[in-house]
Amino acid sequence: MVLPKTSPRRRSPPPDFYQISRQQQIKSLLIFGIILLFYFISFTLVGITILACFGLFQSMLISFSSSALVKLFLTSSALAVIVASFHFLEARRFGAAYIRHRLEAQPPDPKDLYHKRLINTLEEMSIAAGLPYVKPYVIPSSAINSLALVKTNKPPAIIVSEGLLADFTRDELQAVLAHELAHLINGDSFTLTLVCSLANIFERLREMSEPERTSQLPLSQRLPQQAETRGGHPLLFLAFTLTSLIMALLSTLISREKELQADAQAVAICRSPRALARAIYKAHVKNSLIGDFNPTYSALFIVPPYSGQEGEGFFARLFRTHPPLIKRIHQLCAMVPMSIADLLAEIQTIADQREKARQEIHSPEEKDSSRDMPLLLSPPEEAAEKIWLARSPQKKWAGPFTLEELLQQPFFSPKLWIKNLQEGVEAFAEEFPHVRARWRLKGQKKPGPKITQPRCPRCQIPLRESFYEGLPLLICPKCQGKLIDSAYVNRILVRKEISFSPYIQEKAKKYRDIFMANPFRSRKLIQNTAPITCPNCGQRMLPRPFTYYYVIPVDKCLFCHKIWFDTDELEIIQYLIESRLQNK
């Protein structure tokens, strides 16, 4: 018997983000109905509270008459519809932006190698997940956490912390991004962003209505007239607290089991359950708290911000936004398969390997004949090469010049006969593509690279471009002084690409004894230090303590926001901060 041929099934493409957003409209209407009910209950409680406060209930019969109840319910319903509609529309339009602003998330810096890795990895994982453009953001925090946000009719956003970028390997970063993309594919982020945005106003109203005692004395020492409160009525506080708890519970119910689904779907995207298991465990055991924020946002994160500090009571379990850590890890380990003990051993092995891979940096003050110059973490870019000769009007070769110097010669023209020493080619200037392109830009009065280079304020020699902990900076080849943008400093202090020679460690301990143990000595040194000129803008830099805790004096420019670190100062501050964290 010959079976009839059947046409192969065509695999339908995965739904894109905009299709998923349209599918969430029913959920949005359901949430709007819940919000409407919340507001109706809240306004009803507030109405009863106001009537009670003003003593308008003359008797039980009058107060609970059908006409009074109908008026109260109609008023509460009208107010609930108006306020809920405004609140719902505002949350959909501005909720994600408000949360992102509160977390201080910023777009990644393309000049930062760590941020560049985030941009490239997210683009790679988005293609694998079948999603369109997803915007990356970075939270300037040393904590380890991530989340996804969705704004109506706008591209979704995935936000990670600086600590995550610094601590995670590439496959762990891929796994985290795959987890957040899974939330976007499932529509969880759309719903959670909306719920958390709606919860903002409840939390703020609760804080405004919280009673504040006018006296700071203990109850036993307070006079009867001192026991008054201000800042709101306790019943209002109770009503808004109740609604805040209900909103928190709603986000909890939405989020808890969705995390397990997102973990499983993330493995299908990144193909590495062990990397996701490592990432979740590391984020759980390390600092995952992101600043001062509404606890309702906890459901948005890959691990709860108070991870490791949850209680075990009934209410703690009721409002827990994520499944237990052991449950998530066990599910992922079963996919490998591997035991949890093997996972922990793998995490420790990777940590040891990264520690050994740290590149030791030395001070230029170290007397070691085997080193002609201090170690740079990446080779500096060479200055513009002088490879051009030009035939002058006297029919003689002039030069050699850099390209910019060649273009500035008074006798230069596109018909000038020039020679490229590197290639050994002679021709008219217009026949060299890069000379022709640069000449056109010059004719359009577009700025080219500056000839004058920033100079070291101590050695007065040109600074060279380099990278330090993945960030661009200017460094002095002689004294190893560094000019860094002030916005980069906190990122540098989070990262651990380098280690420090014994000489720098001993020098750091001396600085700690000299300055941190005696801040007045640092103040006196600052007062007696002559100011230097900023290599970037030419303005005078002011000697100031690095921070109020690390009072080591550094030179700060208040005009272009650059910081000049003299020899070993940045390394000393890094070592002191790392030592303090290790001793905790």
N, C-alpha and C positions, 0 to 999 in steps of 0.2 A: 504494500500500500504506500502510495506516495502522499506524504502530508502536504497540504497546501502551504504555499509560501506566505509567510507573514512578514509584513514590513517591520523593520526594526523600530523600536520605540525611540523617539527623539527625546533626548533629555532636555527638559525645559531649563532655560537659564535661571540662575538664582535671582530672586527679586532684588531690585536695587533699593537704595535707601528711600527714595521718594515714593515708591510703591508701598514700602513698609509704613511710611508716614501716613499715607492715605488709609491704610488698614487700621490705623490707630484711632480713627475718628470716633468709632463706637466706644472705645475705651475712654476717650476724652469726654464724650457725652455722659458716660456713667460717672466719671469723676466729677463732672460739673453737677450732676444730680446729688452726689454725696456732699459736695461743698455747699450746695443750696440748702440741703437739710441741716448741715452744721450751722450755717448762718441763721436759719430759721430758729433752731434751738437756742442759739446764742442770743439773738435779739429778743426772743421770748423771755429768757432768763434775765436779760438786762432790763426789759420792760417791767417785769415783776419786781426786780431789785429797786428800780427807780420809784415805783409806786410805794414800795415798802419804806424807802428812805424818807419820802416826803409825807408819809402818814396819810395817804389818800384812801386807804381801806377803812371805811367807816364801820362796816360790819361784814361778817362772812357772807351773808346773803347778797349784799350789794356787790361785793368784790367778785364773787363767783357766779354772778348772774349771766345769763346767756348773752345779753347784749355786750357786757364788758368783755367777756371772753372772745366774742366774735370780733370786736374792735381790736383787741390785742393781737389776735391771730392774723387779721387782715393787715394790720400795720407791720407786724413782724414779717409776713409773707412778702409785702411790697418792698420793704427794706432789704430782705434777703435776696430777692431777685435782682434789685439794682446793684447792691454791693457785690454779690456773687458774680454777676456778669462782668462788672468792672474788674474785679479781682482776677477772674479767670482769664479774661483777655489780656490783662497786664502781665499775668504769669506766663502766658504763652509767648508774648512778644518780648518781654524783658527778663524773664526768670533766669534763663541760661546765662545771659550777660551779667546779671547781678551776682550769680553764684561765682562765675569766673572772676569778676572784679573783687569779690570778697576773698577769694583764694589768692588774689594778686597774680594770676596766671598771665604770662606774656608769650607772644609768638617766639619761636626759637630764633636764635642768632645764627645766620648762615656762616659767620666767621668762626664760630665755636665748633671745633671738631666733634665734640659730644653732641651738640645740637644738630649738626649736619648728619650725624649717624642716625639720630631720631627721625629726621625728615626722610632720609633714604629708606630706613627700615619701615616706617609707616606707609610710605608709598608702595613698597614691596608687598607688605601684608595686606594692604587695601586691594591691590590687584588680585592677590590670592583669594581674598574673601569675596570678590566680585562687587565691591562697593565703589562708588565714584569718589571724588576728592574728599578727603577727611582732613580737617585743619588740626595741626599739632599745636599744643601749648605747653609751657613749662612753668611749674611753680617754684619760685626761688626759696626752697626749703631743703634742709638736709634730711628730712624724713623720707621714707620710702613708701610711696603710694601712687595710685593712678585712678582715673575715672573717665567716664564718657558723658558728654552733654549734648543735647539736641535742642536746636532753636527752630521754631516753625518756619518751614519753607526756606531754610538756610542749610548749608552743609554742616554735618555734625562735627564735633570737636572731641579729640582725645587729649587728656591732660596728664602729664607725668611730672614727678618732682625731680629736682636736681639730684637729690640723694639716690633716687632710682637710677638715673643715668650714670652716676658715678660708681655705683656698687654692682650693677647687673652686667653680666656678660651679654654678648650679642644674641645668643639663642634665648636667654631669659627675657631680654627686651622684646624679642619677637613673640614670645609666649604671652607676655603681658598685653602687648598690643592686640594679639589675636583674641585674648579674653575680652577686651573692651570692644573690639569689632563684633564679636559674637553677641554682646549686649545690643549693639546697634542693629544687627541682622534680626534678632528676635523681637525687637521693639521694646525691650526693657528700658533702655535709656530714655526713650521718648516718654514713657509713662512716669518713670522715676524723676526725670527732670521736671515734669509738670507738677507732680505731687510735692517735691521739695520746694519748688518755686511758690506753690500755694501755701506751704507751711511757713514761709518767711514772715508774712504779716501776722499770723497767729502768735509766733514767738515774740515779735516786737510788741504787739498789744499786751501780751502777758507780762513782759518786762515793764511796760509803762503802768500797768495796773497793779503791780506788786506793791504792797504796803511797805512804807519806809518809816522806821521808828525815829521820832524826833530826839530821843535821848539815848545816849550811848552807855548809860549806867546799867549795871546788872539789875535784874528784876527785884532782888532783895533790897537794893539800895535806892529804888526809884519811888518817888512820891506818887500818889494816885493820879494827880493831874499830869504827871510826866509819862503816863502810859499811853498817850494818844499816838496815833499813827497818821501819816500823810502819804500822798503819792497814789491814792486810789482806794476804792472800796474793796474789802476782802472778798465779797461775793463776785465782783467783777473779775478779780484775780482768779478766783476758783473757776469761773466760767471759761475764761480764756485758757487756763491751765488744762481744763478738761478737753477743750478742742485741740490744744497742742498735742496732748497725749494721744488723742484719736488719730490725728494726722501722722504722728510718729508710728503708731501701730499700723496704719494703712500702708505706709512705706515699708514697714517691716514685713508685712504679709506679702507684698508684691515682690520684695527682694530676696527673701530667704532661700527659697528653692530655686529661684532663677540663677543663683550663683553656681549651683551644681550643673545646671544645663549649660551655662556659659563656659564652664571649665571643660565640659565634654566637647562642646562645639569648637572651642579654641584649639583643642588637640587636633581636630579634623583640619584646621587651617594651618597650624604651625608644624604639625607632625612630630611634636616632641612633648609627651606628657611629663617626662622627667624634668625638662626645663621649666615648665609651668609649676610643677610641684616645688622645685627649688625656689622659684620666685615667690610663691605664696608663703612658703615657710620663712624665707629671709625677711619678707615684709612684715610677717607676723611677730617674729622674735625681736626685730629691731624697732627703732622709733618710727611709728607710722602716723603720729599725730601731726596734722596739717594745721598749724596756727590756731586762732581763736575763731571758731565757726559754730553754726547751729548744729546741734547733735543730730537733727533730722537728716542732714546731708550724709550721714554715715552709710546709708544704703547705696550711695553712688559709688563708693570706693571699692577697690578690689579686696581690701581687708579693712575692717572697721578701724577708724582712727585711734580708738582706745583699745586696740588689739592687745590681748594678754592681760587686760585689767578688768575683764568682765566678771561679774559676780555669778554665783550659781543658784541664787534664789529664784522664786517663781517669777517675780517681775523682771529680773535680769534676763531670764530665758524668754519671757513674753516679748520684750522689746529688743531682743537680739536680732540684728539686721542680716547676719550672715550665718551659714551653717557652722557647726564646730570645726575647728581647724583639722582635727584628726580625721573627720569624715571626708573633708575635701582631699587631704593628702592620701588617705587610704584609697579613694576612688582613682586618683591619678596614678598611684604606685601600682595598682592592679592592672593598669593598661600596659605597663612596661614589659613584663612584671618585675617588681623588685620589692623588697621589704622597706619599711620606714627606716630601719637601722642602716640599710645600704644607702638610702637617700641622704641621711645625715652624714655618713662617711664621705659621700660624694661631695656634699657641700663643703665639708672641711678640707677635702683634697683640693678643690678649686680655690678655696681661700688661701691655702698654703702656696699653691702655684702662683697666684696673683701677687702674694707677698714677696715671693722669690723673684718675680719678674720686675719688681720695682727697681728703677734705675737709680743707682746711688749718685748723688751730686756732691761735688767737692767745692770747697772755698778756694778762691784765688790766693788767699793768704797762706794756704798750706804749702810748705816747702817740700816739694817732691820733684826730683829731677826727671822722673819718668813721665811727668805731665808738663808739656810746654804751655798749655793754656787750660783754663777751667773747662769742665764738661758742660756742654750745651745739650739740652734734651732733643733738639732737632737742629739740623744744619741751617744756619741763617741764609737768607737769600743773598746772592751775590749782588754787588752793586752793578749798575749798568756798565757794560764792557765798552772800552774804547777800541772799536774795531773798524772805524771809518776814516778813510783818507779822502781829501778833497783837492782837486786841481785848482789852485788859486789863479787870479788874473795874471800873475807873474809866471804862469806855466810851471809852478812848482807844487809838489805835494805838501799839503798842510795837514796837521793832525799828529797822532790819531785823536778822534773825537768820539764821544758817545752820540747816540742818535739825536738827543735833545741839543747837545752842543753843536752838532752839524747843522741842524735846522736854524740855529741862531746866528750862524756866520753871516756877516753883511753881504757877502758875495754869493750866498746860496740861492739857487733857483732850480726848478725841475730839470733844466737842461745842463746843470752842472755835472761835470765828469767826476765820478767818485769811485772808490775802491773799497770792497769789503775784505778786510785782512783775514777774517776767519775762513771765508770761502774762497778767497783768491780770485774774486770776480771783479772786473771793471766794466762800468756802463754808466749811462746817464742816470741821474737820481730818480727820474720818473719811472725807470724800468725796474726798480726794486719795489715790490708790493708794499712792504711795511714802511718804507720811506714815503712812498706815494700816499698811503693811508694817513700817516701821521701829519704830512704836509696839508692834506685836506682838512683834517681836524683843526690844525693851526689856522688855516684860512677862515674856518667857521668860528674862530675865537673860542673854541672849547678848551678847557684847561687840560693840560697834560701833566705828567708826573713832575713833581718839584725837583729841581736840581739840588737845592740846599737840603741837607739832611739834618734831622734833629741831632744835637750833640749832647754827650754826657756832661751834666753840670759839674762833675768832679774832674774828669780827665780831659774834657774838651776835645774828644774825638767822636766821629760819627757813630751813632747808635745803629745797631743792625736788627733787622726783623727776625723774629724767631717764634716758636710756640713753647708754651710752658703749661703743663697740665691741660693740653688741648686748646689753649687760648692764645691769641696773637698778642705779642708785646714787643717793645723795643728794649734791647739789652746792650750794655756796654761790653765790647769784647775784652776790655782790659780789667776793669774792676768788677764786672758782673752786676753792676747796678741795673735796676729794671724800672721801666716806665710802663705803668699798667692803668687801664681804665678802672675807675673806682667801682663800676658795676661788675667787673670781673673778679674782684677780690674774693667775695663770698663763694663763688664757684670754685676758685682755686683751693680754698680751704676745705671744701668738701671732698675733693678728688685726691687720689693716692697713687699717682703714677711714679712718684719719685720717693727715694729714701735719702737719708742724710748721713754723711760721713761722721766718724767719731769726733772729728775736730768741730764740726758744726753743732753736734749735740752738746759738747762741752761748752762751746760758746753760748749756746742757748741757755744753759743752766746758769752761766755767769750773768747773762742779761736778766734772767728771772730774779736773781739775787740783787742785782743792781737797781733795776727799775721797778719790777712788780712788788718786791718786798719794801721798797722805799719810793712811793710815787712822787714825793717832794724832790727827790734827786732828778727824776725825769722832768719835772716842771722847771727846775733850775737850769737843766741842760737846754731845754727848749727856749727859755728866755735868753740864754747866752749864745745860741746858735745863730749864725748869720744866714739870712734867707738866700735861697738859690733861685735861679731863673728856670721856669718851666721849659723843657725842651720842645714841647708841642706848640704852645701859644706865645711864649716869650714873656708871660706875666710872672710876677714874683710868687713863688711858692711859700707857703707858711708851714713851719714845723709844728706838728700837732701829734698828740698821742694816737696810736692806731685805734684803740677803743678805750673806754673807761676802765676796763679790766686789764687788757694788755696795753699798758701805758708806754710801750716802746715808741719813741718818737720817730715819725716818718714825715716826709714833706708832701703836702697836699696842695693842689692847685684848685682854687675855688672858681676859676673861670671855665676851664675845659674839663674839670672833674677827673684829673689824672692824679696818680700817686707815684712818687718816686721812692723806691726802696734802695737804700745804699747796700753795700756789699753784705750779703748773707742775711739781711733783715727779713726778707720775705720767708726764707727758709727757716729762720729762727722762730718766727711767728707760727708757721705751719707745724714745726716740731713741738712747740709748747702747747698748741691746741690739741694735737694728736695725743700727746702724753697725758694731758688732763682728761681726755675722753677715755683713754685706756685705764686710767686709775680709778674711774668711777665704779 
